[in-house]
Amino acid sequence: MIKSSEINREKMSWLMTQPLDIKAEILTQHFEIGRILINAILEEEVSGYTGQRYARNKPHEGRYYRHGFNPGSVNLGSQKIRLDVPSV
């Protein structure tokens, strides 16, 4: 797999744009799919507070804003998956 060690903040749209051989390889590694889904969930939650990236119209009267990422982890089954958690 080309980006096996670099999948940290990718979302489902990234997965769908990959060639078929990469999709098949990721399917055999279900923890990577879990990481991609967790990133999509986190991005949706952050967008609910801060609005879309670079948008002028902010929800919640602009009280929340994106502020980089912090290292974090999630337990998926019995394995701990490290990922970047967005800061709000």
N, CA, C and O of each residue as an XYZ file, in Angstrom:
352
protein
N       0.841     -1.179      0.000
C       0.000      0.000      0.000
C       0.880      1.233      0.000
O       1.901      1.263      0.687
N       0.513      2.225     -0.738
C       1.359      3.394     -0.928
C       1.421      4.267      0.324
O       2.514      4.654      0.735
N       0.280      4.590      0.945
C       0.248      5.525      2.070
C      -0.043      4.832      3.395
O      -0.645      5.449      4.274
N       0.354      3.595      3.572
C      -0.043      2.846      4.760
C       0.373      3.522      6.058
O      -0.351      3.447      7.051
N       1.516      4.174      6.066
C       1.950      4.805      7.308
C       1.525      6.267      7.400
O       1.807      6.919      8.405
N       0.848      6.803      6.370
C       0.508      8.211      6.363
C      -0.985      8.478      6.477
O      -1.399      9.634      6.388
N      -1.802      7.462      6.667
C      -3.244      7.695      6.786
C      -3.526      8.157      8.207
O      -3.682      7.343      9.117
N      -3.588      9.460      8.389
C      -3.854     10.015      9.711
C      -5.135     10.829      9.720
O      -5.967     10.679     10.615
N      -5.295     11.704      8.709
C      -6.439     12.594      8.703
C      -7.267     12.445      7.435
O      -8.040     13.344      7.103
N      -7.128     11.344      6.725
C      -7.872     11.152      5.486
C      -9.337     10.863      5.778
O      -9.690     10.367      6.847
N     -10.179     11.185      4.804
C     -11.608     10.974      4.951
C     -12.092      9.989      3.898
O     -11.297      9.496      3.098
N     -13.378      9.699      3.892
C     -13.950      8.733      2.979
C     -13.763      9.154      1.524
O     -13.591      8.297      0.657
N     -13.794     10.445      1.243
C     -13.608     10.901     -0.134
C     -12.230     10.501     -0.653
O     -12.088     10.187     -1.834
N     -11.210     10.507      0.213
C      -9.875     10.072     -0.180
C      -9.895      8.596     -0.567
O      -9.309      8.206     -1.576
N     -10.566      7.786      0.234
C     -10.625      6.354     -0.036
C     -11.297      6.071     -1.372
O     -10.845      5.207     -2.124
N     -12.371      6.789     -1.671
C     -13.109      6.531     -2.899
C     -12.345      6.960     -4.151
O     -12.664      6.496     -5.246
N     -11.349      7.829     -4.020
C     -10.575      8.269     -5.183
C      -9.354      7.391     -5.443
O      -8.648      7.608     -6.427
N      -9.091      6.418     -4.597
C      -7.919      5.566     -4.756
C      -8.177      4.477     -5.808
O      -9.326      4.109     -6.053
N      -7.101      3.962     -6.430
C      -7.247      2.859     -7.388
C      -7.786      1.599     -6.702
O      -7.741      1.474     -5.479
N      -8.286      0.686     -7.505
C      -8.924     -0.526     -6.997
C      -7.979     -1.365     -6.141
O      -8.411     -1.912     -5.126
N      -6.716     -1.482     -6.512
C      -5.786     -2.299     -5.726
C      -5.560     -1.723     -4.334
O      -5.386     -2.476     -3.376
N      -5.560     -0.401     -4.212
C      -5.399      0.223     -2.891
C      -6.658      0.022     -2.063
O      -6.568     -0.238     -0.863
N      -7.846      0.138     -2.686
C      -9.098     -0.110     -1.966
C      -9.136     -1.537     -1.426
O      -9.561     -1.759     -0.292
N      -8.693     -2.507     -2.234
C      -8.681     -3.905     -1.795
C      -7.704     -4.108     -0.649
O      -7.992     -4.851      0.290
N      -6.562     -3.460     -0.717
C      -5.567     -3.571      0.354
C      -6.093     -2.977      1.654
O      -5.882     -3.543      2.727
N      -6.771     -1.847      1.565
C      -7.333     -1.217      2.761
C      -8.432     -2.085      3.356
O      -8.574     -2.169      4.576
N      -9.207     -2.726      2.494
C     -10.272     -3.593      2.987
C      -9.715     -4.714      3.859
O     -10.355     -5.120      4.829
N      -8.533     -5.214      3.525
C      -7.932     -6.270      4.338
C      -7.420     -5.728      5.663
O      -7.139     -6.490      6.588
N      -7.300     -4.412      5.750
C      -6.825     -3.787      6.983
C      -7.956     -2.941      7.570
O      -7.968     -1.719      7.423
N      -8.886     -3.591      8.224
C     -10.085     -2.909      8.690
C      -9.812     -1.826      9.731
O     -10.667     -0.970      9.960
N      -8.667     -1.845     10.351
C      -8.352     -0.781     11.301
C      -8.137      0.544     10.576
O      -8.456      1.605     11.113
N      -7.598      0.487      9.357
C      -7.427      1.709      8.575
C      -8.781      2.279      8.169
O      -8.955      3.497      8.153
N      -9.743      1.418      7.840
C     -11.091      1.887      7.527
C     -11.712      2.532      8.764
O     -12.382      3.560      8.659
N     -11.494      1.936      9.928
C     -11.983      2.528     11.177
C     -11.385      3.894     11.404
O     -12.083      4.806     11.846
N     -10.103      4.057     11.110
C      -9.441      5.349     11.275
C     -10.049      6.386     10.328
O     -10.273      7.530     10.722
N     -10.314      5.991      9.090
C     -10.897      6.911      8.116
C     -12.300      7.330      8.556
O     -12.654      8.505      8.457
N     -13.097      6.381      9.038
C     -14.449      6.706      9.497
C     -14.428      7.605     10.728
O     -15.248      8.516     10.844
N     -13.506      7.358     11.640
C     -13.386      8.200     12.835
C     -13.009      9.621     12.432
O     -13.542     10.583     12.985
N     -12.085      9.762     11.463
C     -11.720     11.096     10.988
C     -12.910     11.810     10.359
O     -13.080     13.015     10.547
N     -13.734     11.079      9.613
C     -14.918     11.682      8.998
C     -15.903     12.153     10.069
O     -16.489     13.229      9.946
N     -16.085     11.352     11.112
C     -16.981     11.726     12.210
C     -16.455     12.966     12.939
O     -17.220     13.881     13.240
N     -15.159     12.994     13.219
C     -14.574     14.151     13.897
C     -14.711     15.410     13.052
O     -15.028     16.477     13.578
N     -14.476     15.296     11.747
C     -14.590     16.460     10.873
C     -16.025     16.974     10.818
O     -16.254     18.183     10.790
N     -16.983     16.064     10.803
C     -18.391     16.475     10.800
C     -18.751     17.207     12.094
O     -19.470     18.206     12.066
N     -18.257     16.715     13.208
C     -18.516     17.352     14.500
C     -17.878     18.738     14.569
O     -18.507     19.691     15.029
N     -16.642     18.850     14.117
C     -15.951     20.144     14.123
C     -16.669     21.129     13.204
O     -16.835     22.296     13.559
N     -17.094     20.671     12.030
C     -17.798     21.548     11.093
C     -19.121     22.037     11.679
O     -19.568     23.139     11.360
N     -19.747     21.235     12.528
C     -20.973     21.663     13.189
C     -20.744     22.843     14.117
O     -21.618     23.697     14.270
N     -19.582     22.893     14.732
C     -19.261     24.002     15.637
C     -18.659     25.192     14.903
O     -19.014     26.338     15.178
N     -17.745     24.924     13.966
C     -16.966     26.001     13.355
C     -17.401     26.369     11.952
O     -16.963     27.397     11.436
N     -18.245     25.571     11.313
C     -18.596     25.802      9.921
C     -17.551     25.177      9.014
O     -16.547     24.642      9.484
N     -17.789     25.246      7.719
C     -16.841     24.682      6.756
C     -15.550     25.495      6.745
O     -15.547     26.677      7.090
N     -14.473     24.864      6.353
C     -13.187     25.560      6.271
C     -13.285     26.754      5.333
O     -13.905     26.671      4.272
N     -12.680     27.848      5.721
C     -12.577     29.078      4.936
C     -13.920     29.737      4.629
O     -13.982     30.629      3.784
N     -14.987     29.321      5.289
C     -16.298     29.925      5.065
C     -16.407     31.228      5.861
O     -15.843     31.349      6.949
N     -17.117     32.171      5.325
C     -17.299     33.453      6.009
C     -18.439     33.397      7.010
O     -18.374     34.043      8.056
N     -19.478     32.637      6.707
C     -20.630     32.528      7.605
C     -20.371     31.434      8.629
O     -20.328     30.253      8.283
N     -20.200     31.817      9.880
C     -19.884     30.879     10.944
C     -21.107     30.625     11.819
O     -21.816     31.567     12.171
N     -21.368     29.359     12.178
C     -22.452     29.085     13.123
C     -22.056     29.514     14.536
O     -20.889     29.800     14.801
N     -23.008     29.554     15.415
C     -22.787     29.895     16.836
C     -22.143     31.272     16.994
O     -21.352     31.494     17.910
N     -22.487     32.186     16.099
C     -21.995     33.568     16.146
C     -20.472     33.649     16.129
O     -19.897     34.602     16.655
N     -19.819     32.664     15.535
C     -18.366     32.680     15.400
C     -17.602     32.431     16.687
O     -16.418     32.756     16.765
N     -18.249     31.860     17.704
C     -17.573     31.622     18.989
C     -16.518     30.534     18.900
O     -15.557     30.555     19.668
N     -16.669     29.578     17.979
C     -15.732     28.456     17.876
C     -14.909     28.586     16.605
O     -15.400     29.064     15.582
N     -13.642     28.153     16.677
C     -12.781     28.175     15.509
C     -11.826     26.989     15.574
O     -11.543     26.452     16.644
N     -11.349     26.605     14.426
C     -10.394     25.495     14.333
C      -9.038     25.974     14.838
O      -8.653     27.124     14.623
N      -8.335     25.096     15.499
C      -7.041     25.484     16.054
C      -6.071     24.310     15.985
O      -5.544     23.886     17.013
N      -5.828     23.782     14.794
C      -4.842     22.731     14.619
C      -5.325     21.367     15.079
O      -6.526     21.098     15.114
N      -4.374     20.511     15.430
C      -4.661     19.143     15.829
C      -3.823     18.763     17.033
O      -2.725     19.284     17.232
N      -4.351     17.848     17.835
C      -3.632     17.281     18.962
C      -3.498     15.780     18.744
O      -4.372     15.166     18.130
N      -2.423     15.184     19.235
C      -2.320     13.723     19.124
C      -3.343     13.058     20.036
O      -3.599     13.525     21.145
N      -3.912     11.985     19.565
C      -4.904     11.267     20.359
C      -4.975      9.818     19.925
O      -4.224      9.384     19.052
N      -5.876      9.074     20.534
C      -6.041      7.676     20.170
C      -7.463      7.234     20.467
O      -8.176      7.849     21.260
N      -7.859      6.144     19.802
C      -9.173      5.547     19.972
C      -8.971      4.046     20.074
O      -8.161      3.477     19.342
N      -9.699      3.401     20.974
C      -9.651      1.948     21.058
C     -10.688      1.365     20.114
O     -11.881      1.635     20.246
N     -10.230      0.567     19.162
C     -11.102     -0.103     18.206
C     -10.895     -1.596     18.409
O      -9.882     -2.167     18.005
N     -11.882     -2.206     19.043
C     -11.694     -3.602     19.439
C     -10.668     -3.647     20.549
O     -10.799     -2.954     21.557
N      -9.654     -4.457     20.364
C      -8.603     -4.558     21.378
C      -7.351     -3.785     20.982
O      -6.336     -3.851     21.675
N      -7.417     -3.056     19.876
C      -6.246     -2.331     19.403
C      -6.435     -0.829     19.569
O      -7.524     -0.298     19.353
N      -5.358     -0.155     19.955
C      -5.363      1.280     20.118
C      -4.901      1.912     18.800
O      -3.825      1.594     18.292
N      -5.729      2.813     18.253
C      -5.408      3.462     16.980
C      -5.064      4.912     17.266
O      -5.862      5.641     17.854
N      -3.873      5.332     16.849
C      -3.453      6.715     17.042
C      -3.971      7.556     15.885
O      -3.980      7.119     14.735
N      -4.408      8.788     16.214
C      -4.879      9.708     15.189
C      -4.739     11.139     15.665
O      -4.491     11.396     16.843
N      -4.903     12.077     14.725
C      -4.849     13.504     15.049
C      -6.268     13.970     15.353
O      -7.169     13.803     14.531
N      -6.467     14.550     16.527
C      -7.780     15.030     16.956
C      -7.841     16.528     16.713
O      -6.987     17.263     17.208
N      -8.843     17.005     15.952
C      -8.938     18.451     15.706
C      -9.222     19.232     16.981
O      -9.994     18.797     17.836
N      -8.584     20.390     17.092
C      -8.807     21.272     18.247
C      -9.832     22.326     17.881
O      -9.764     22.917     16.803
N     -10.781     22.565     18.770
C     -11.800     23.610     18.577
C     -11.717     24.568     19.733
O     -12.479     25.534     19.791
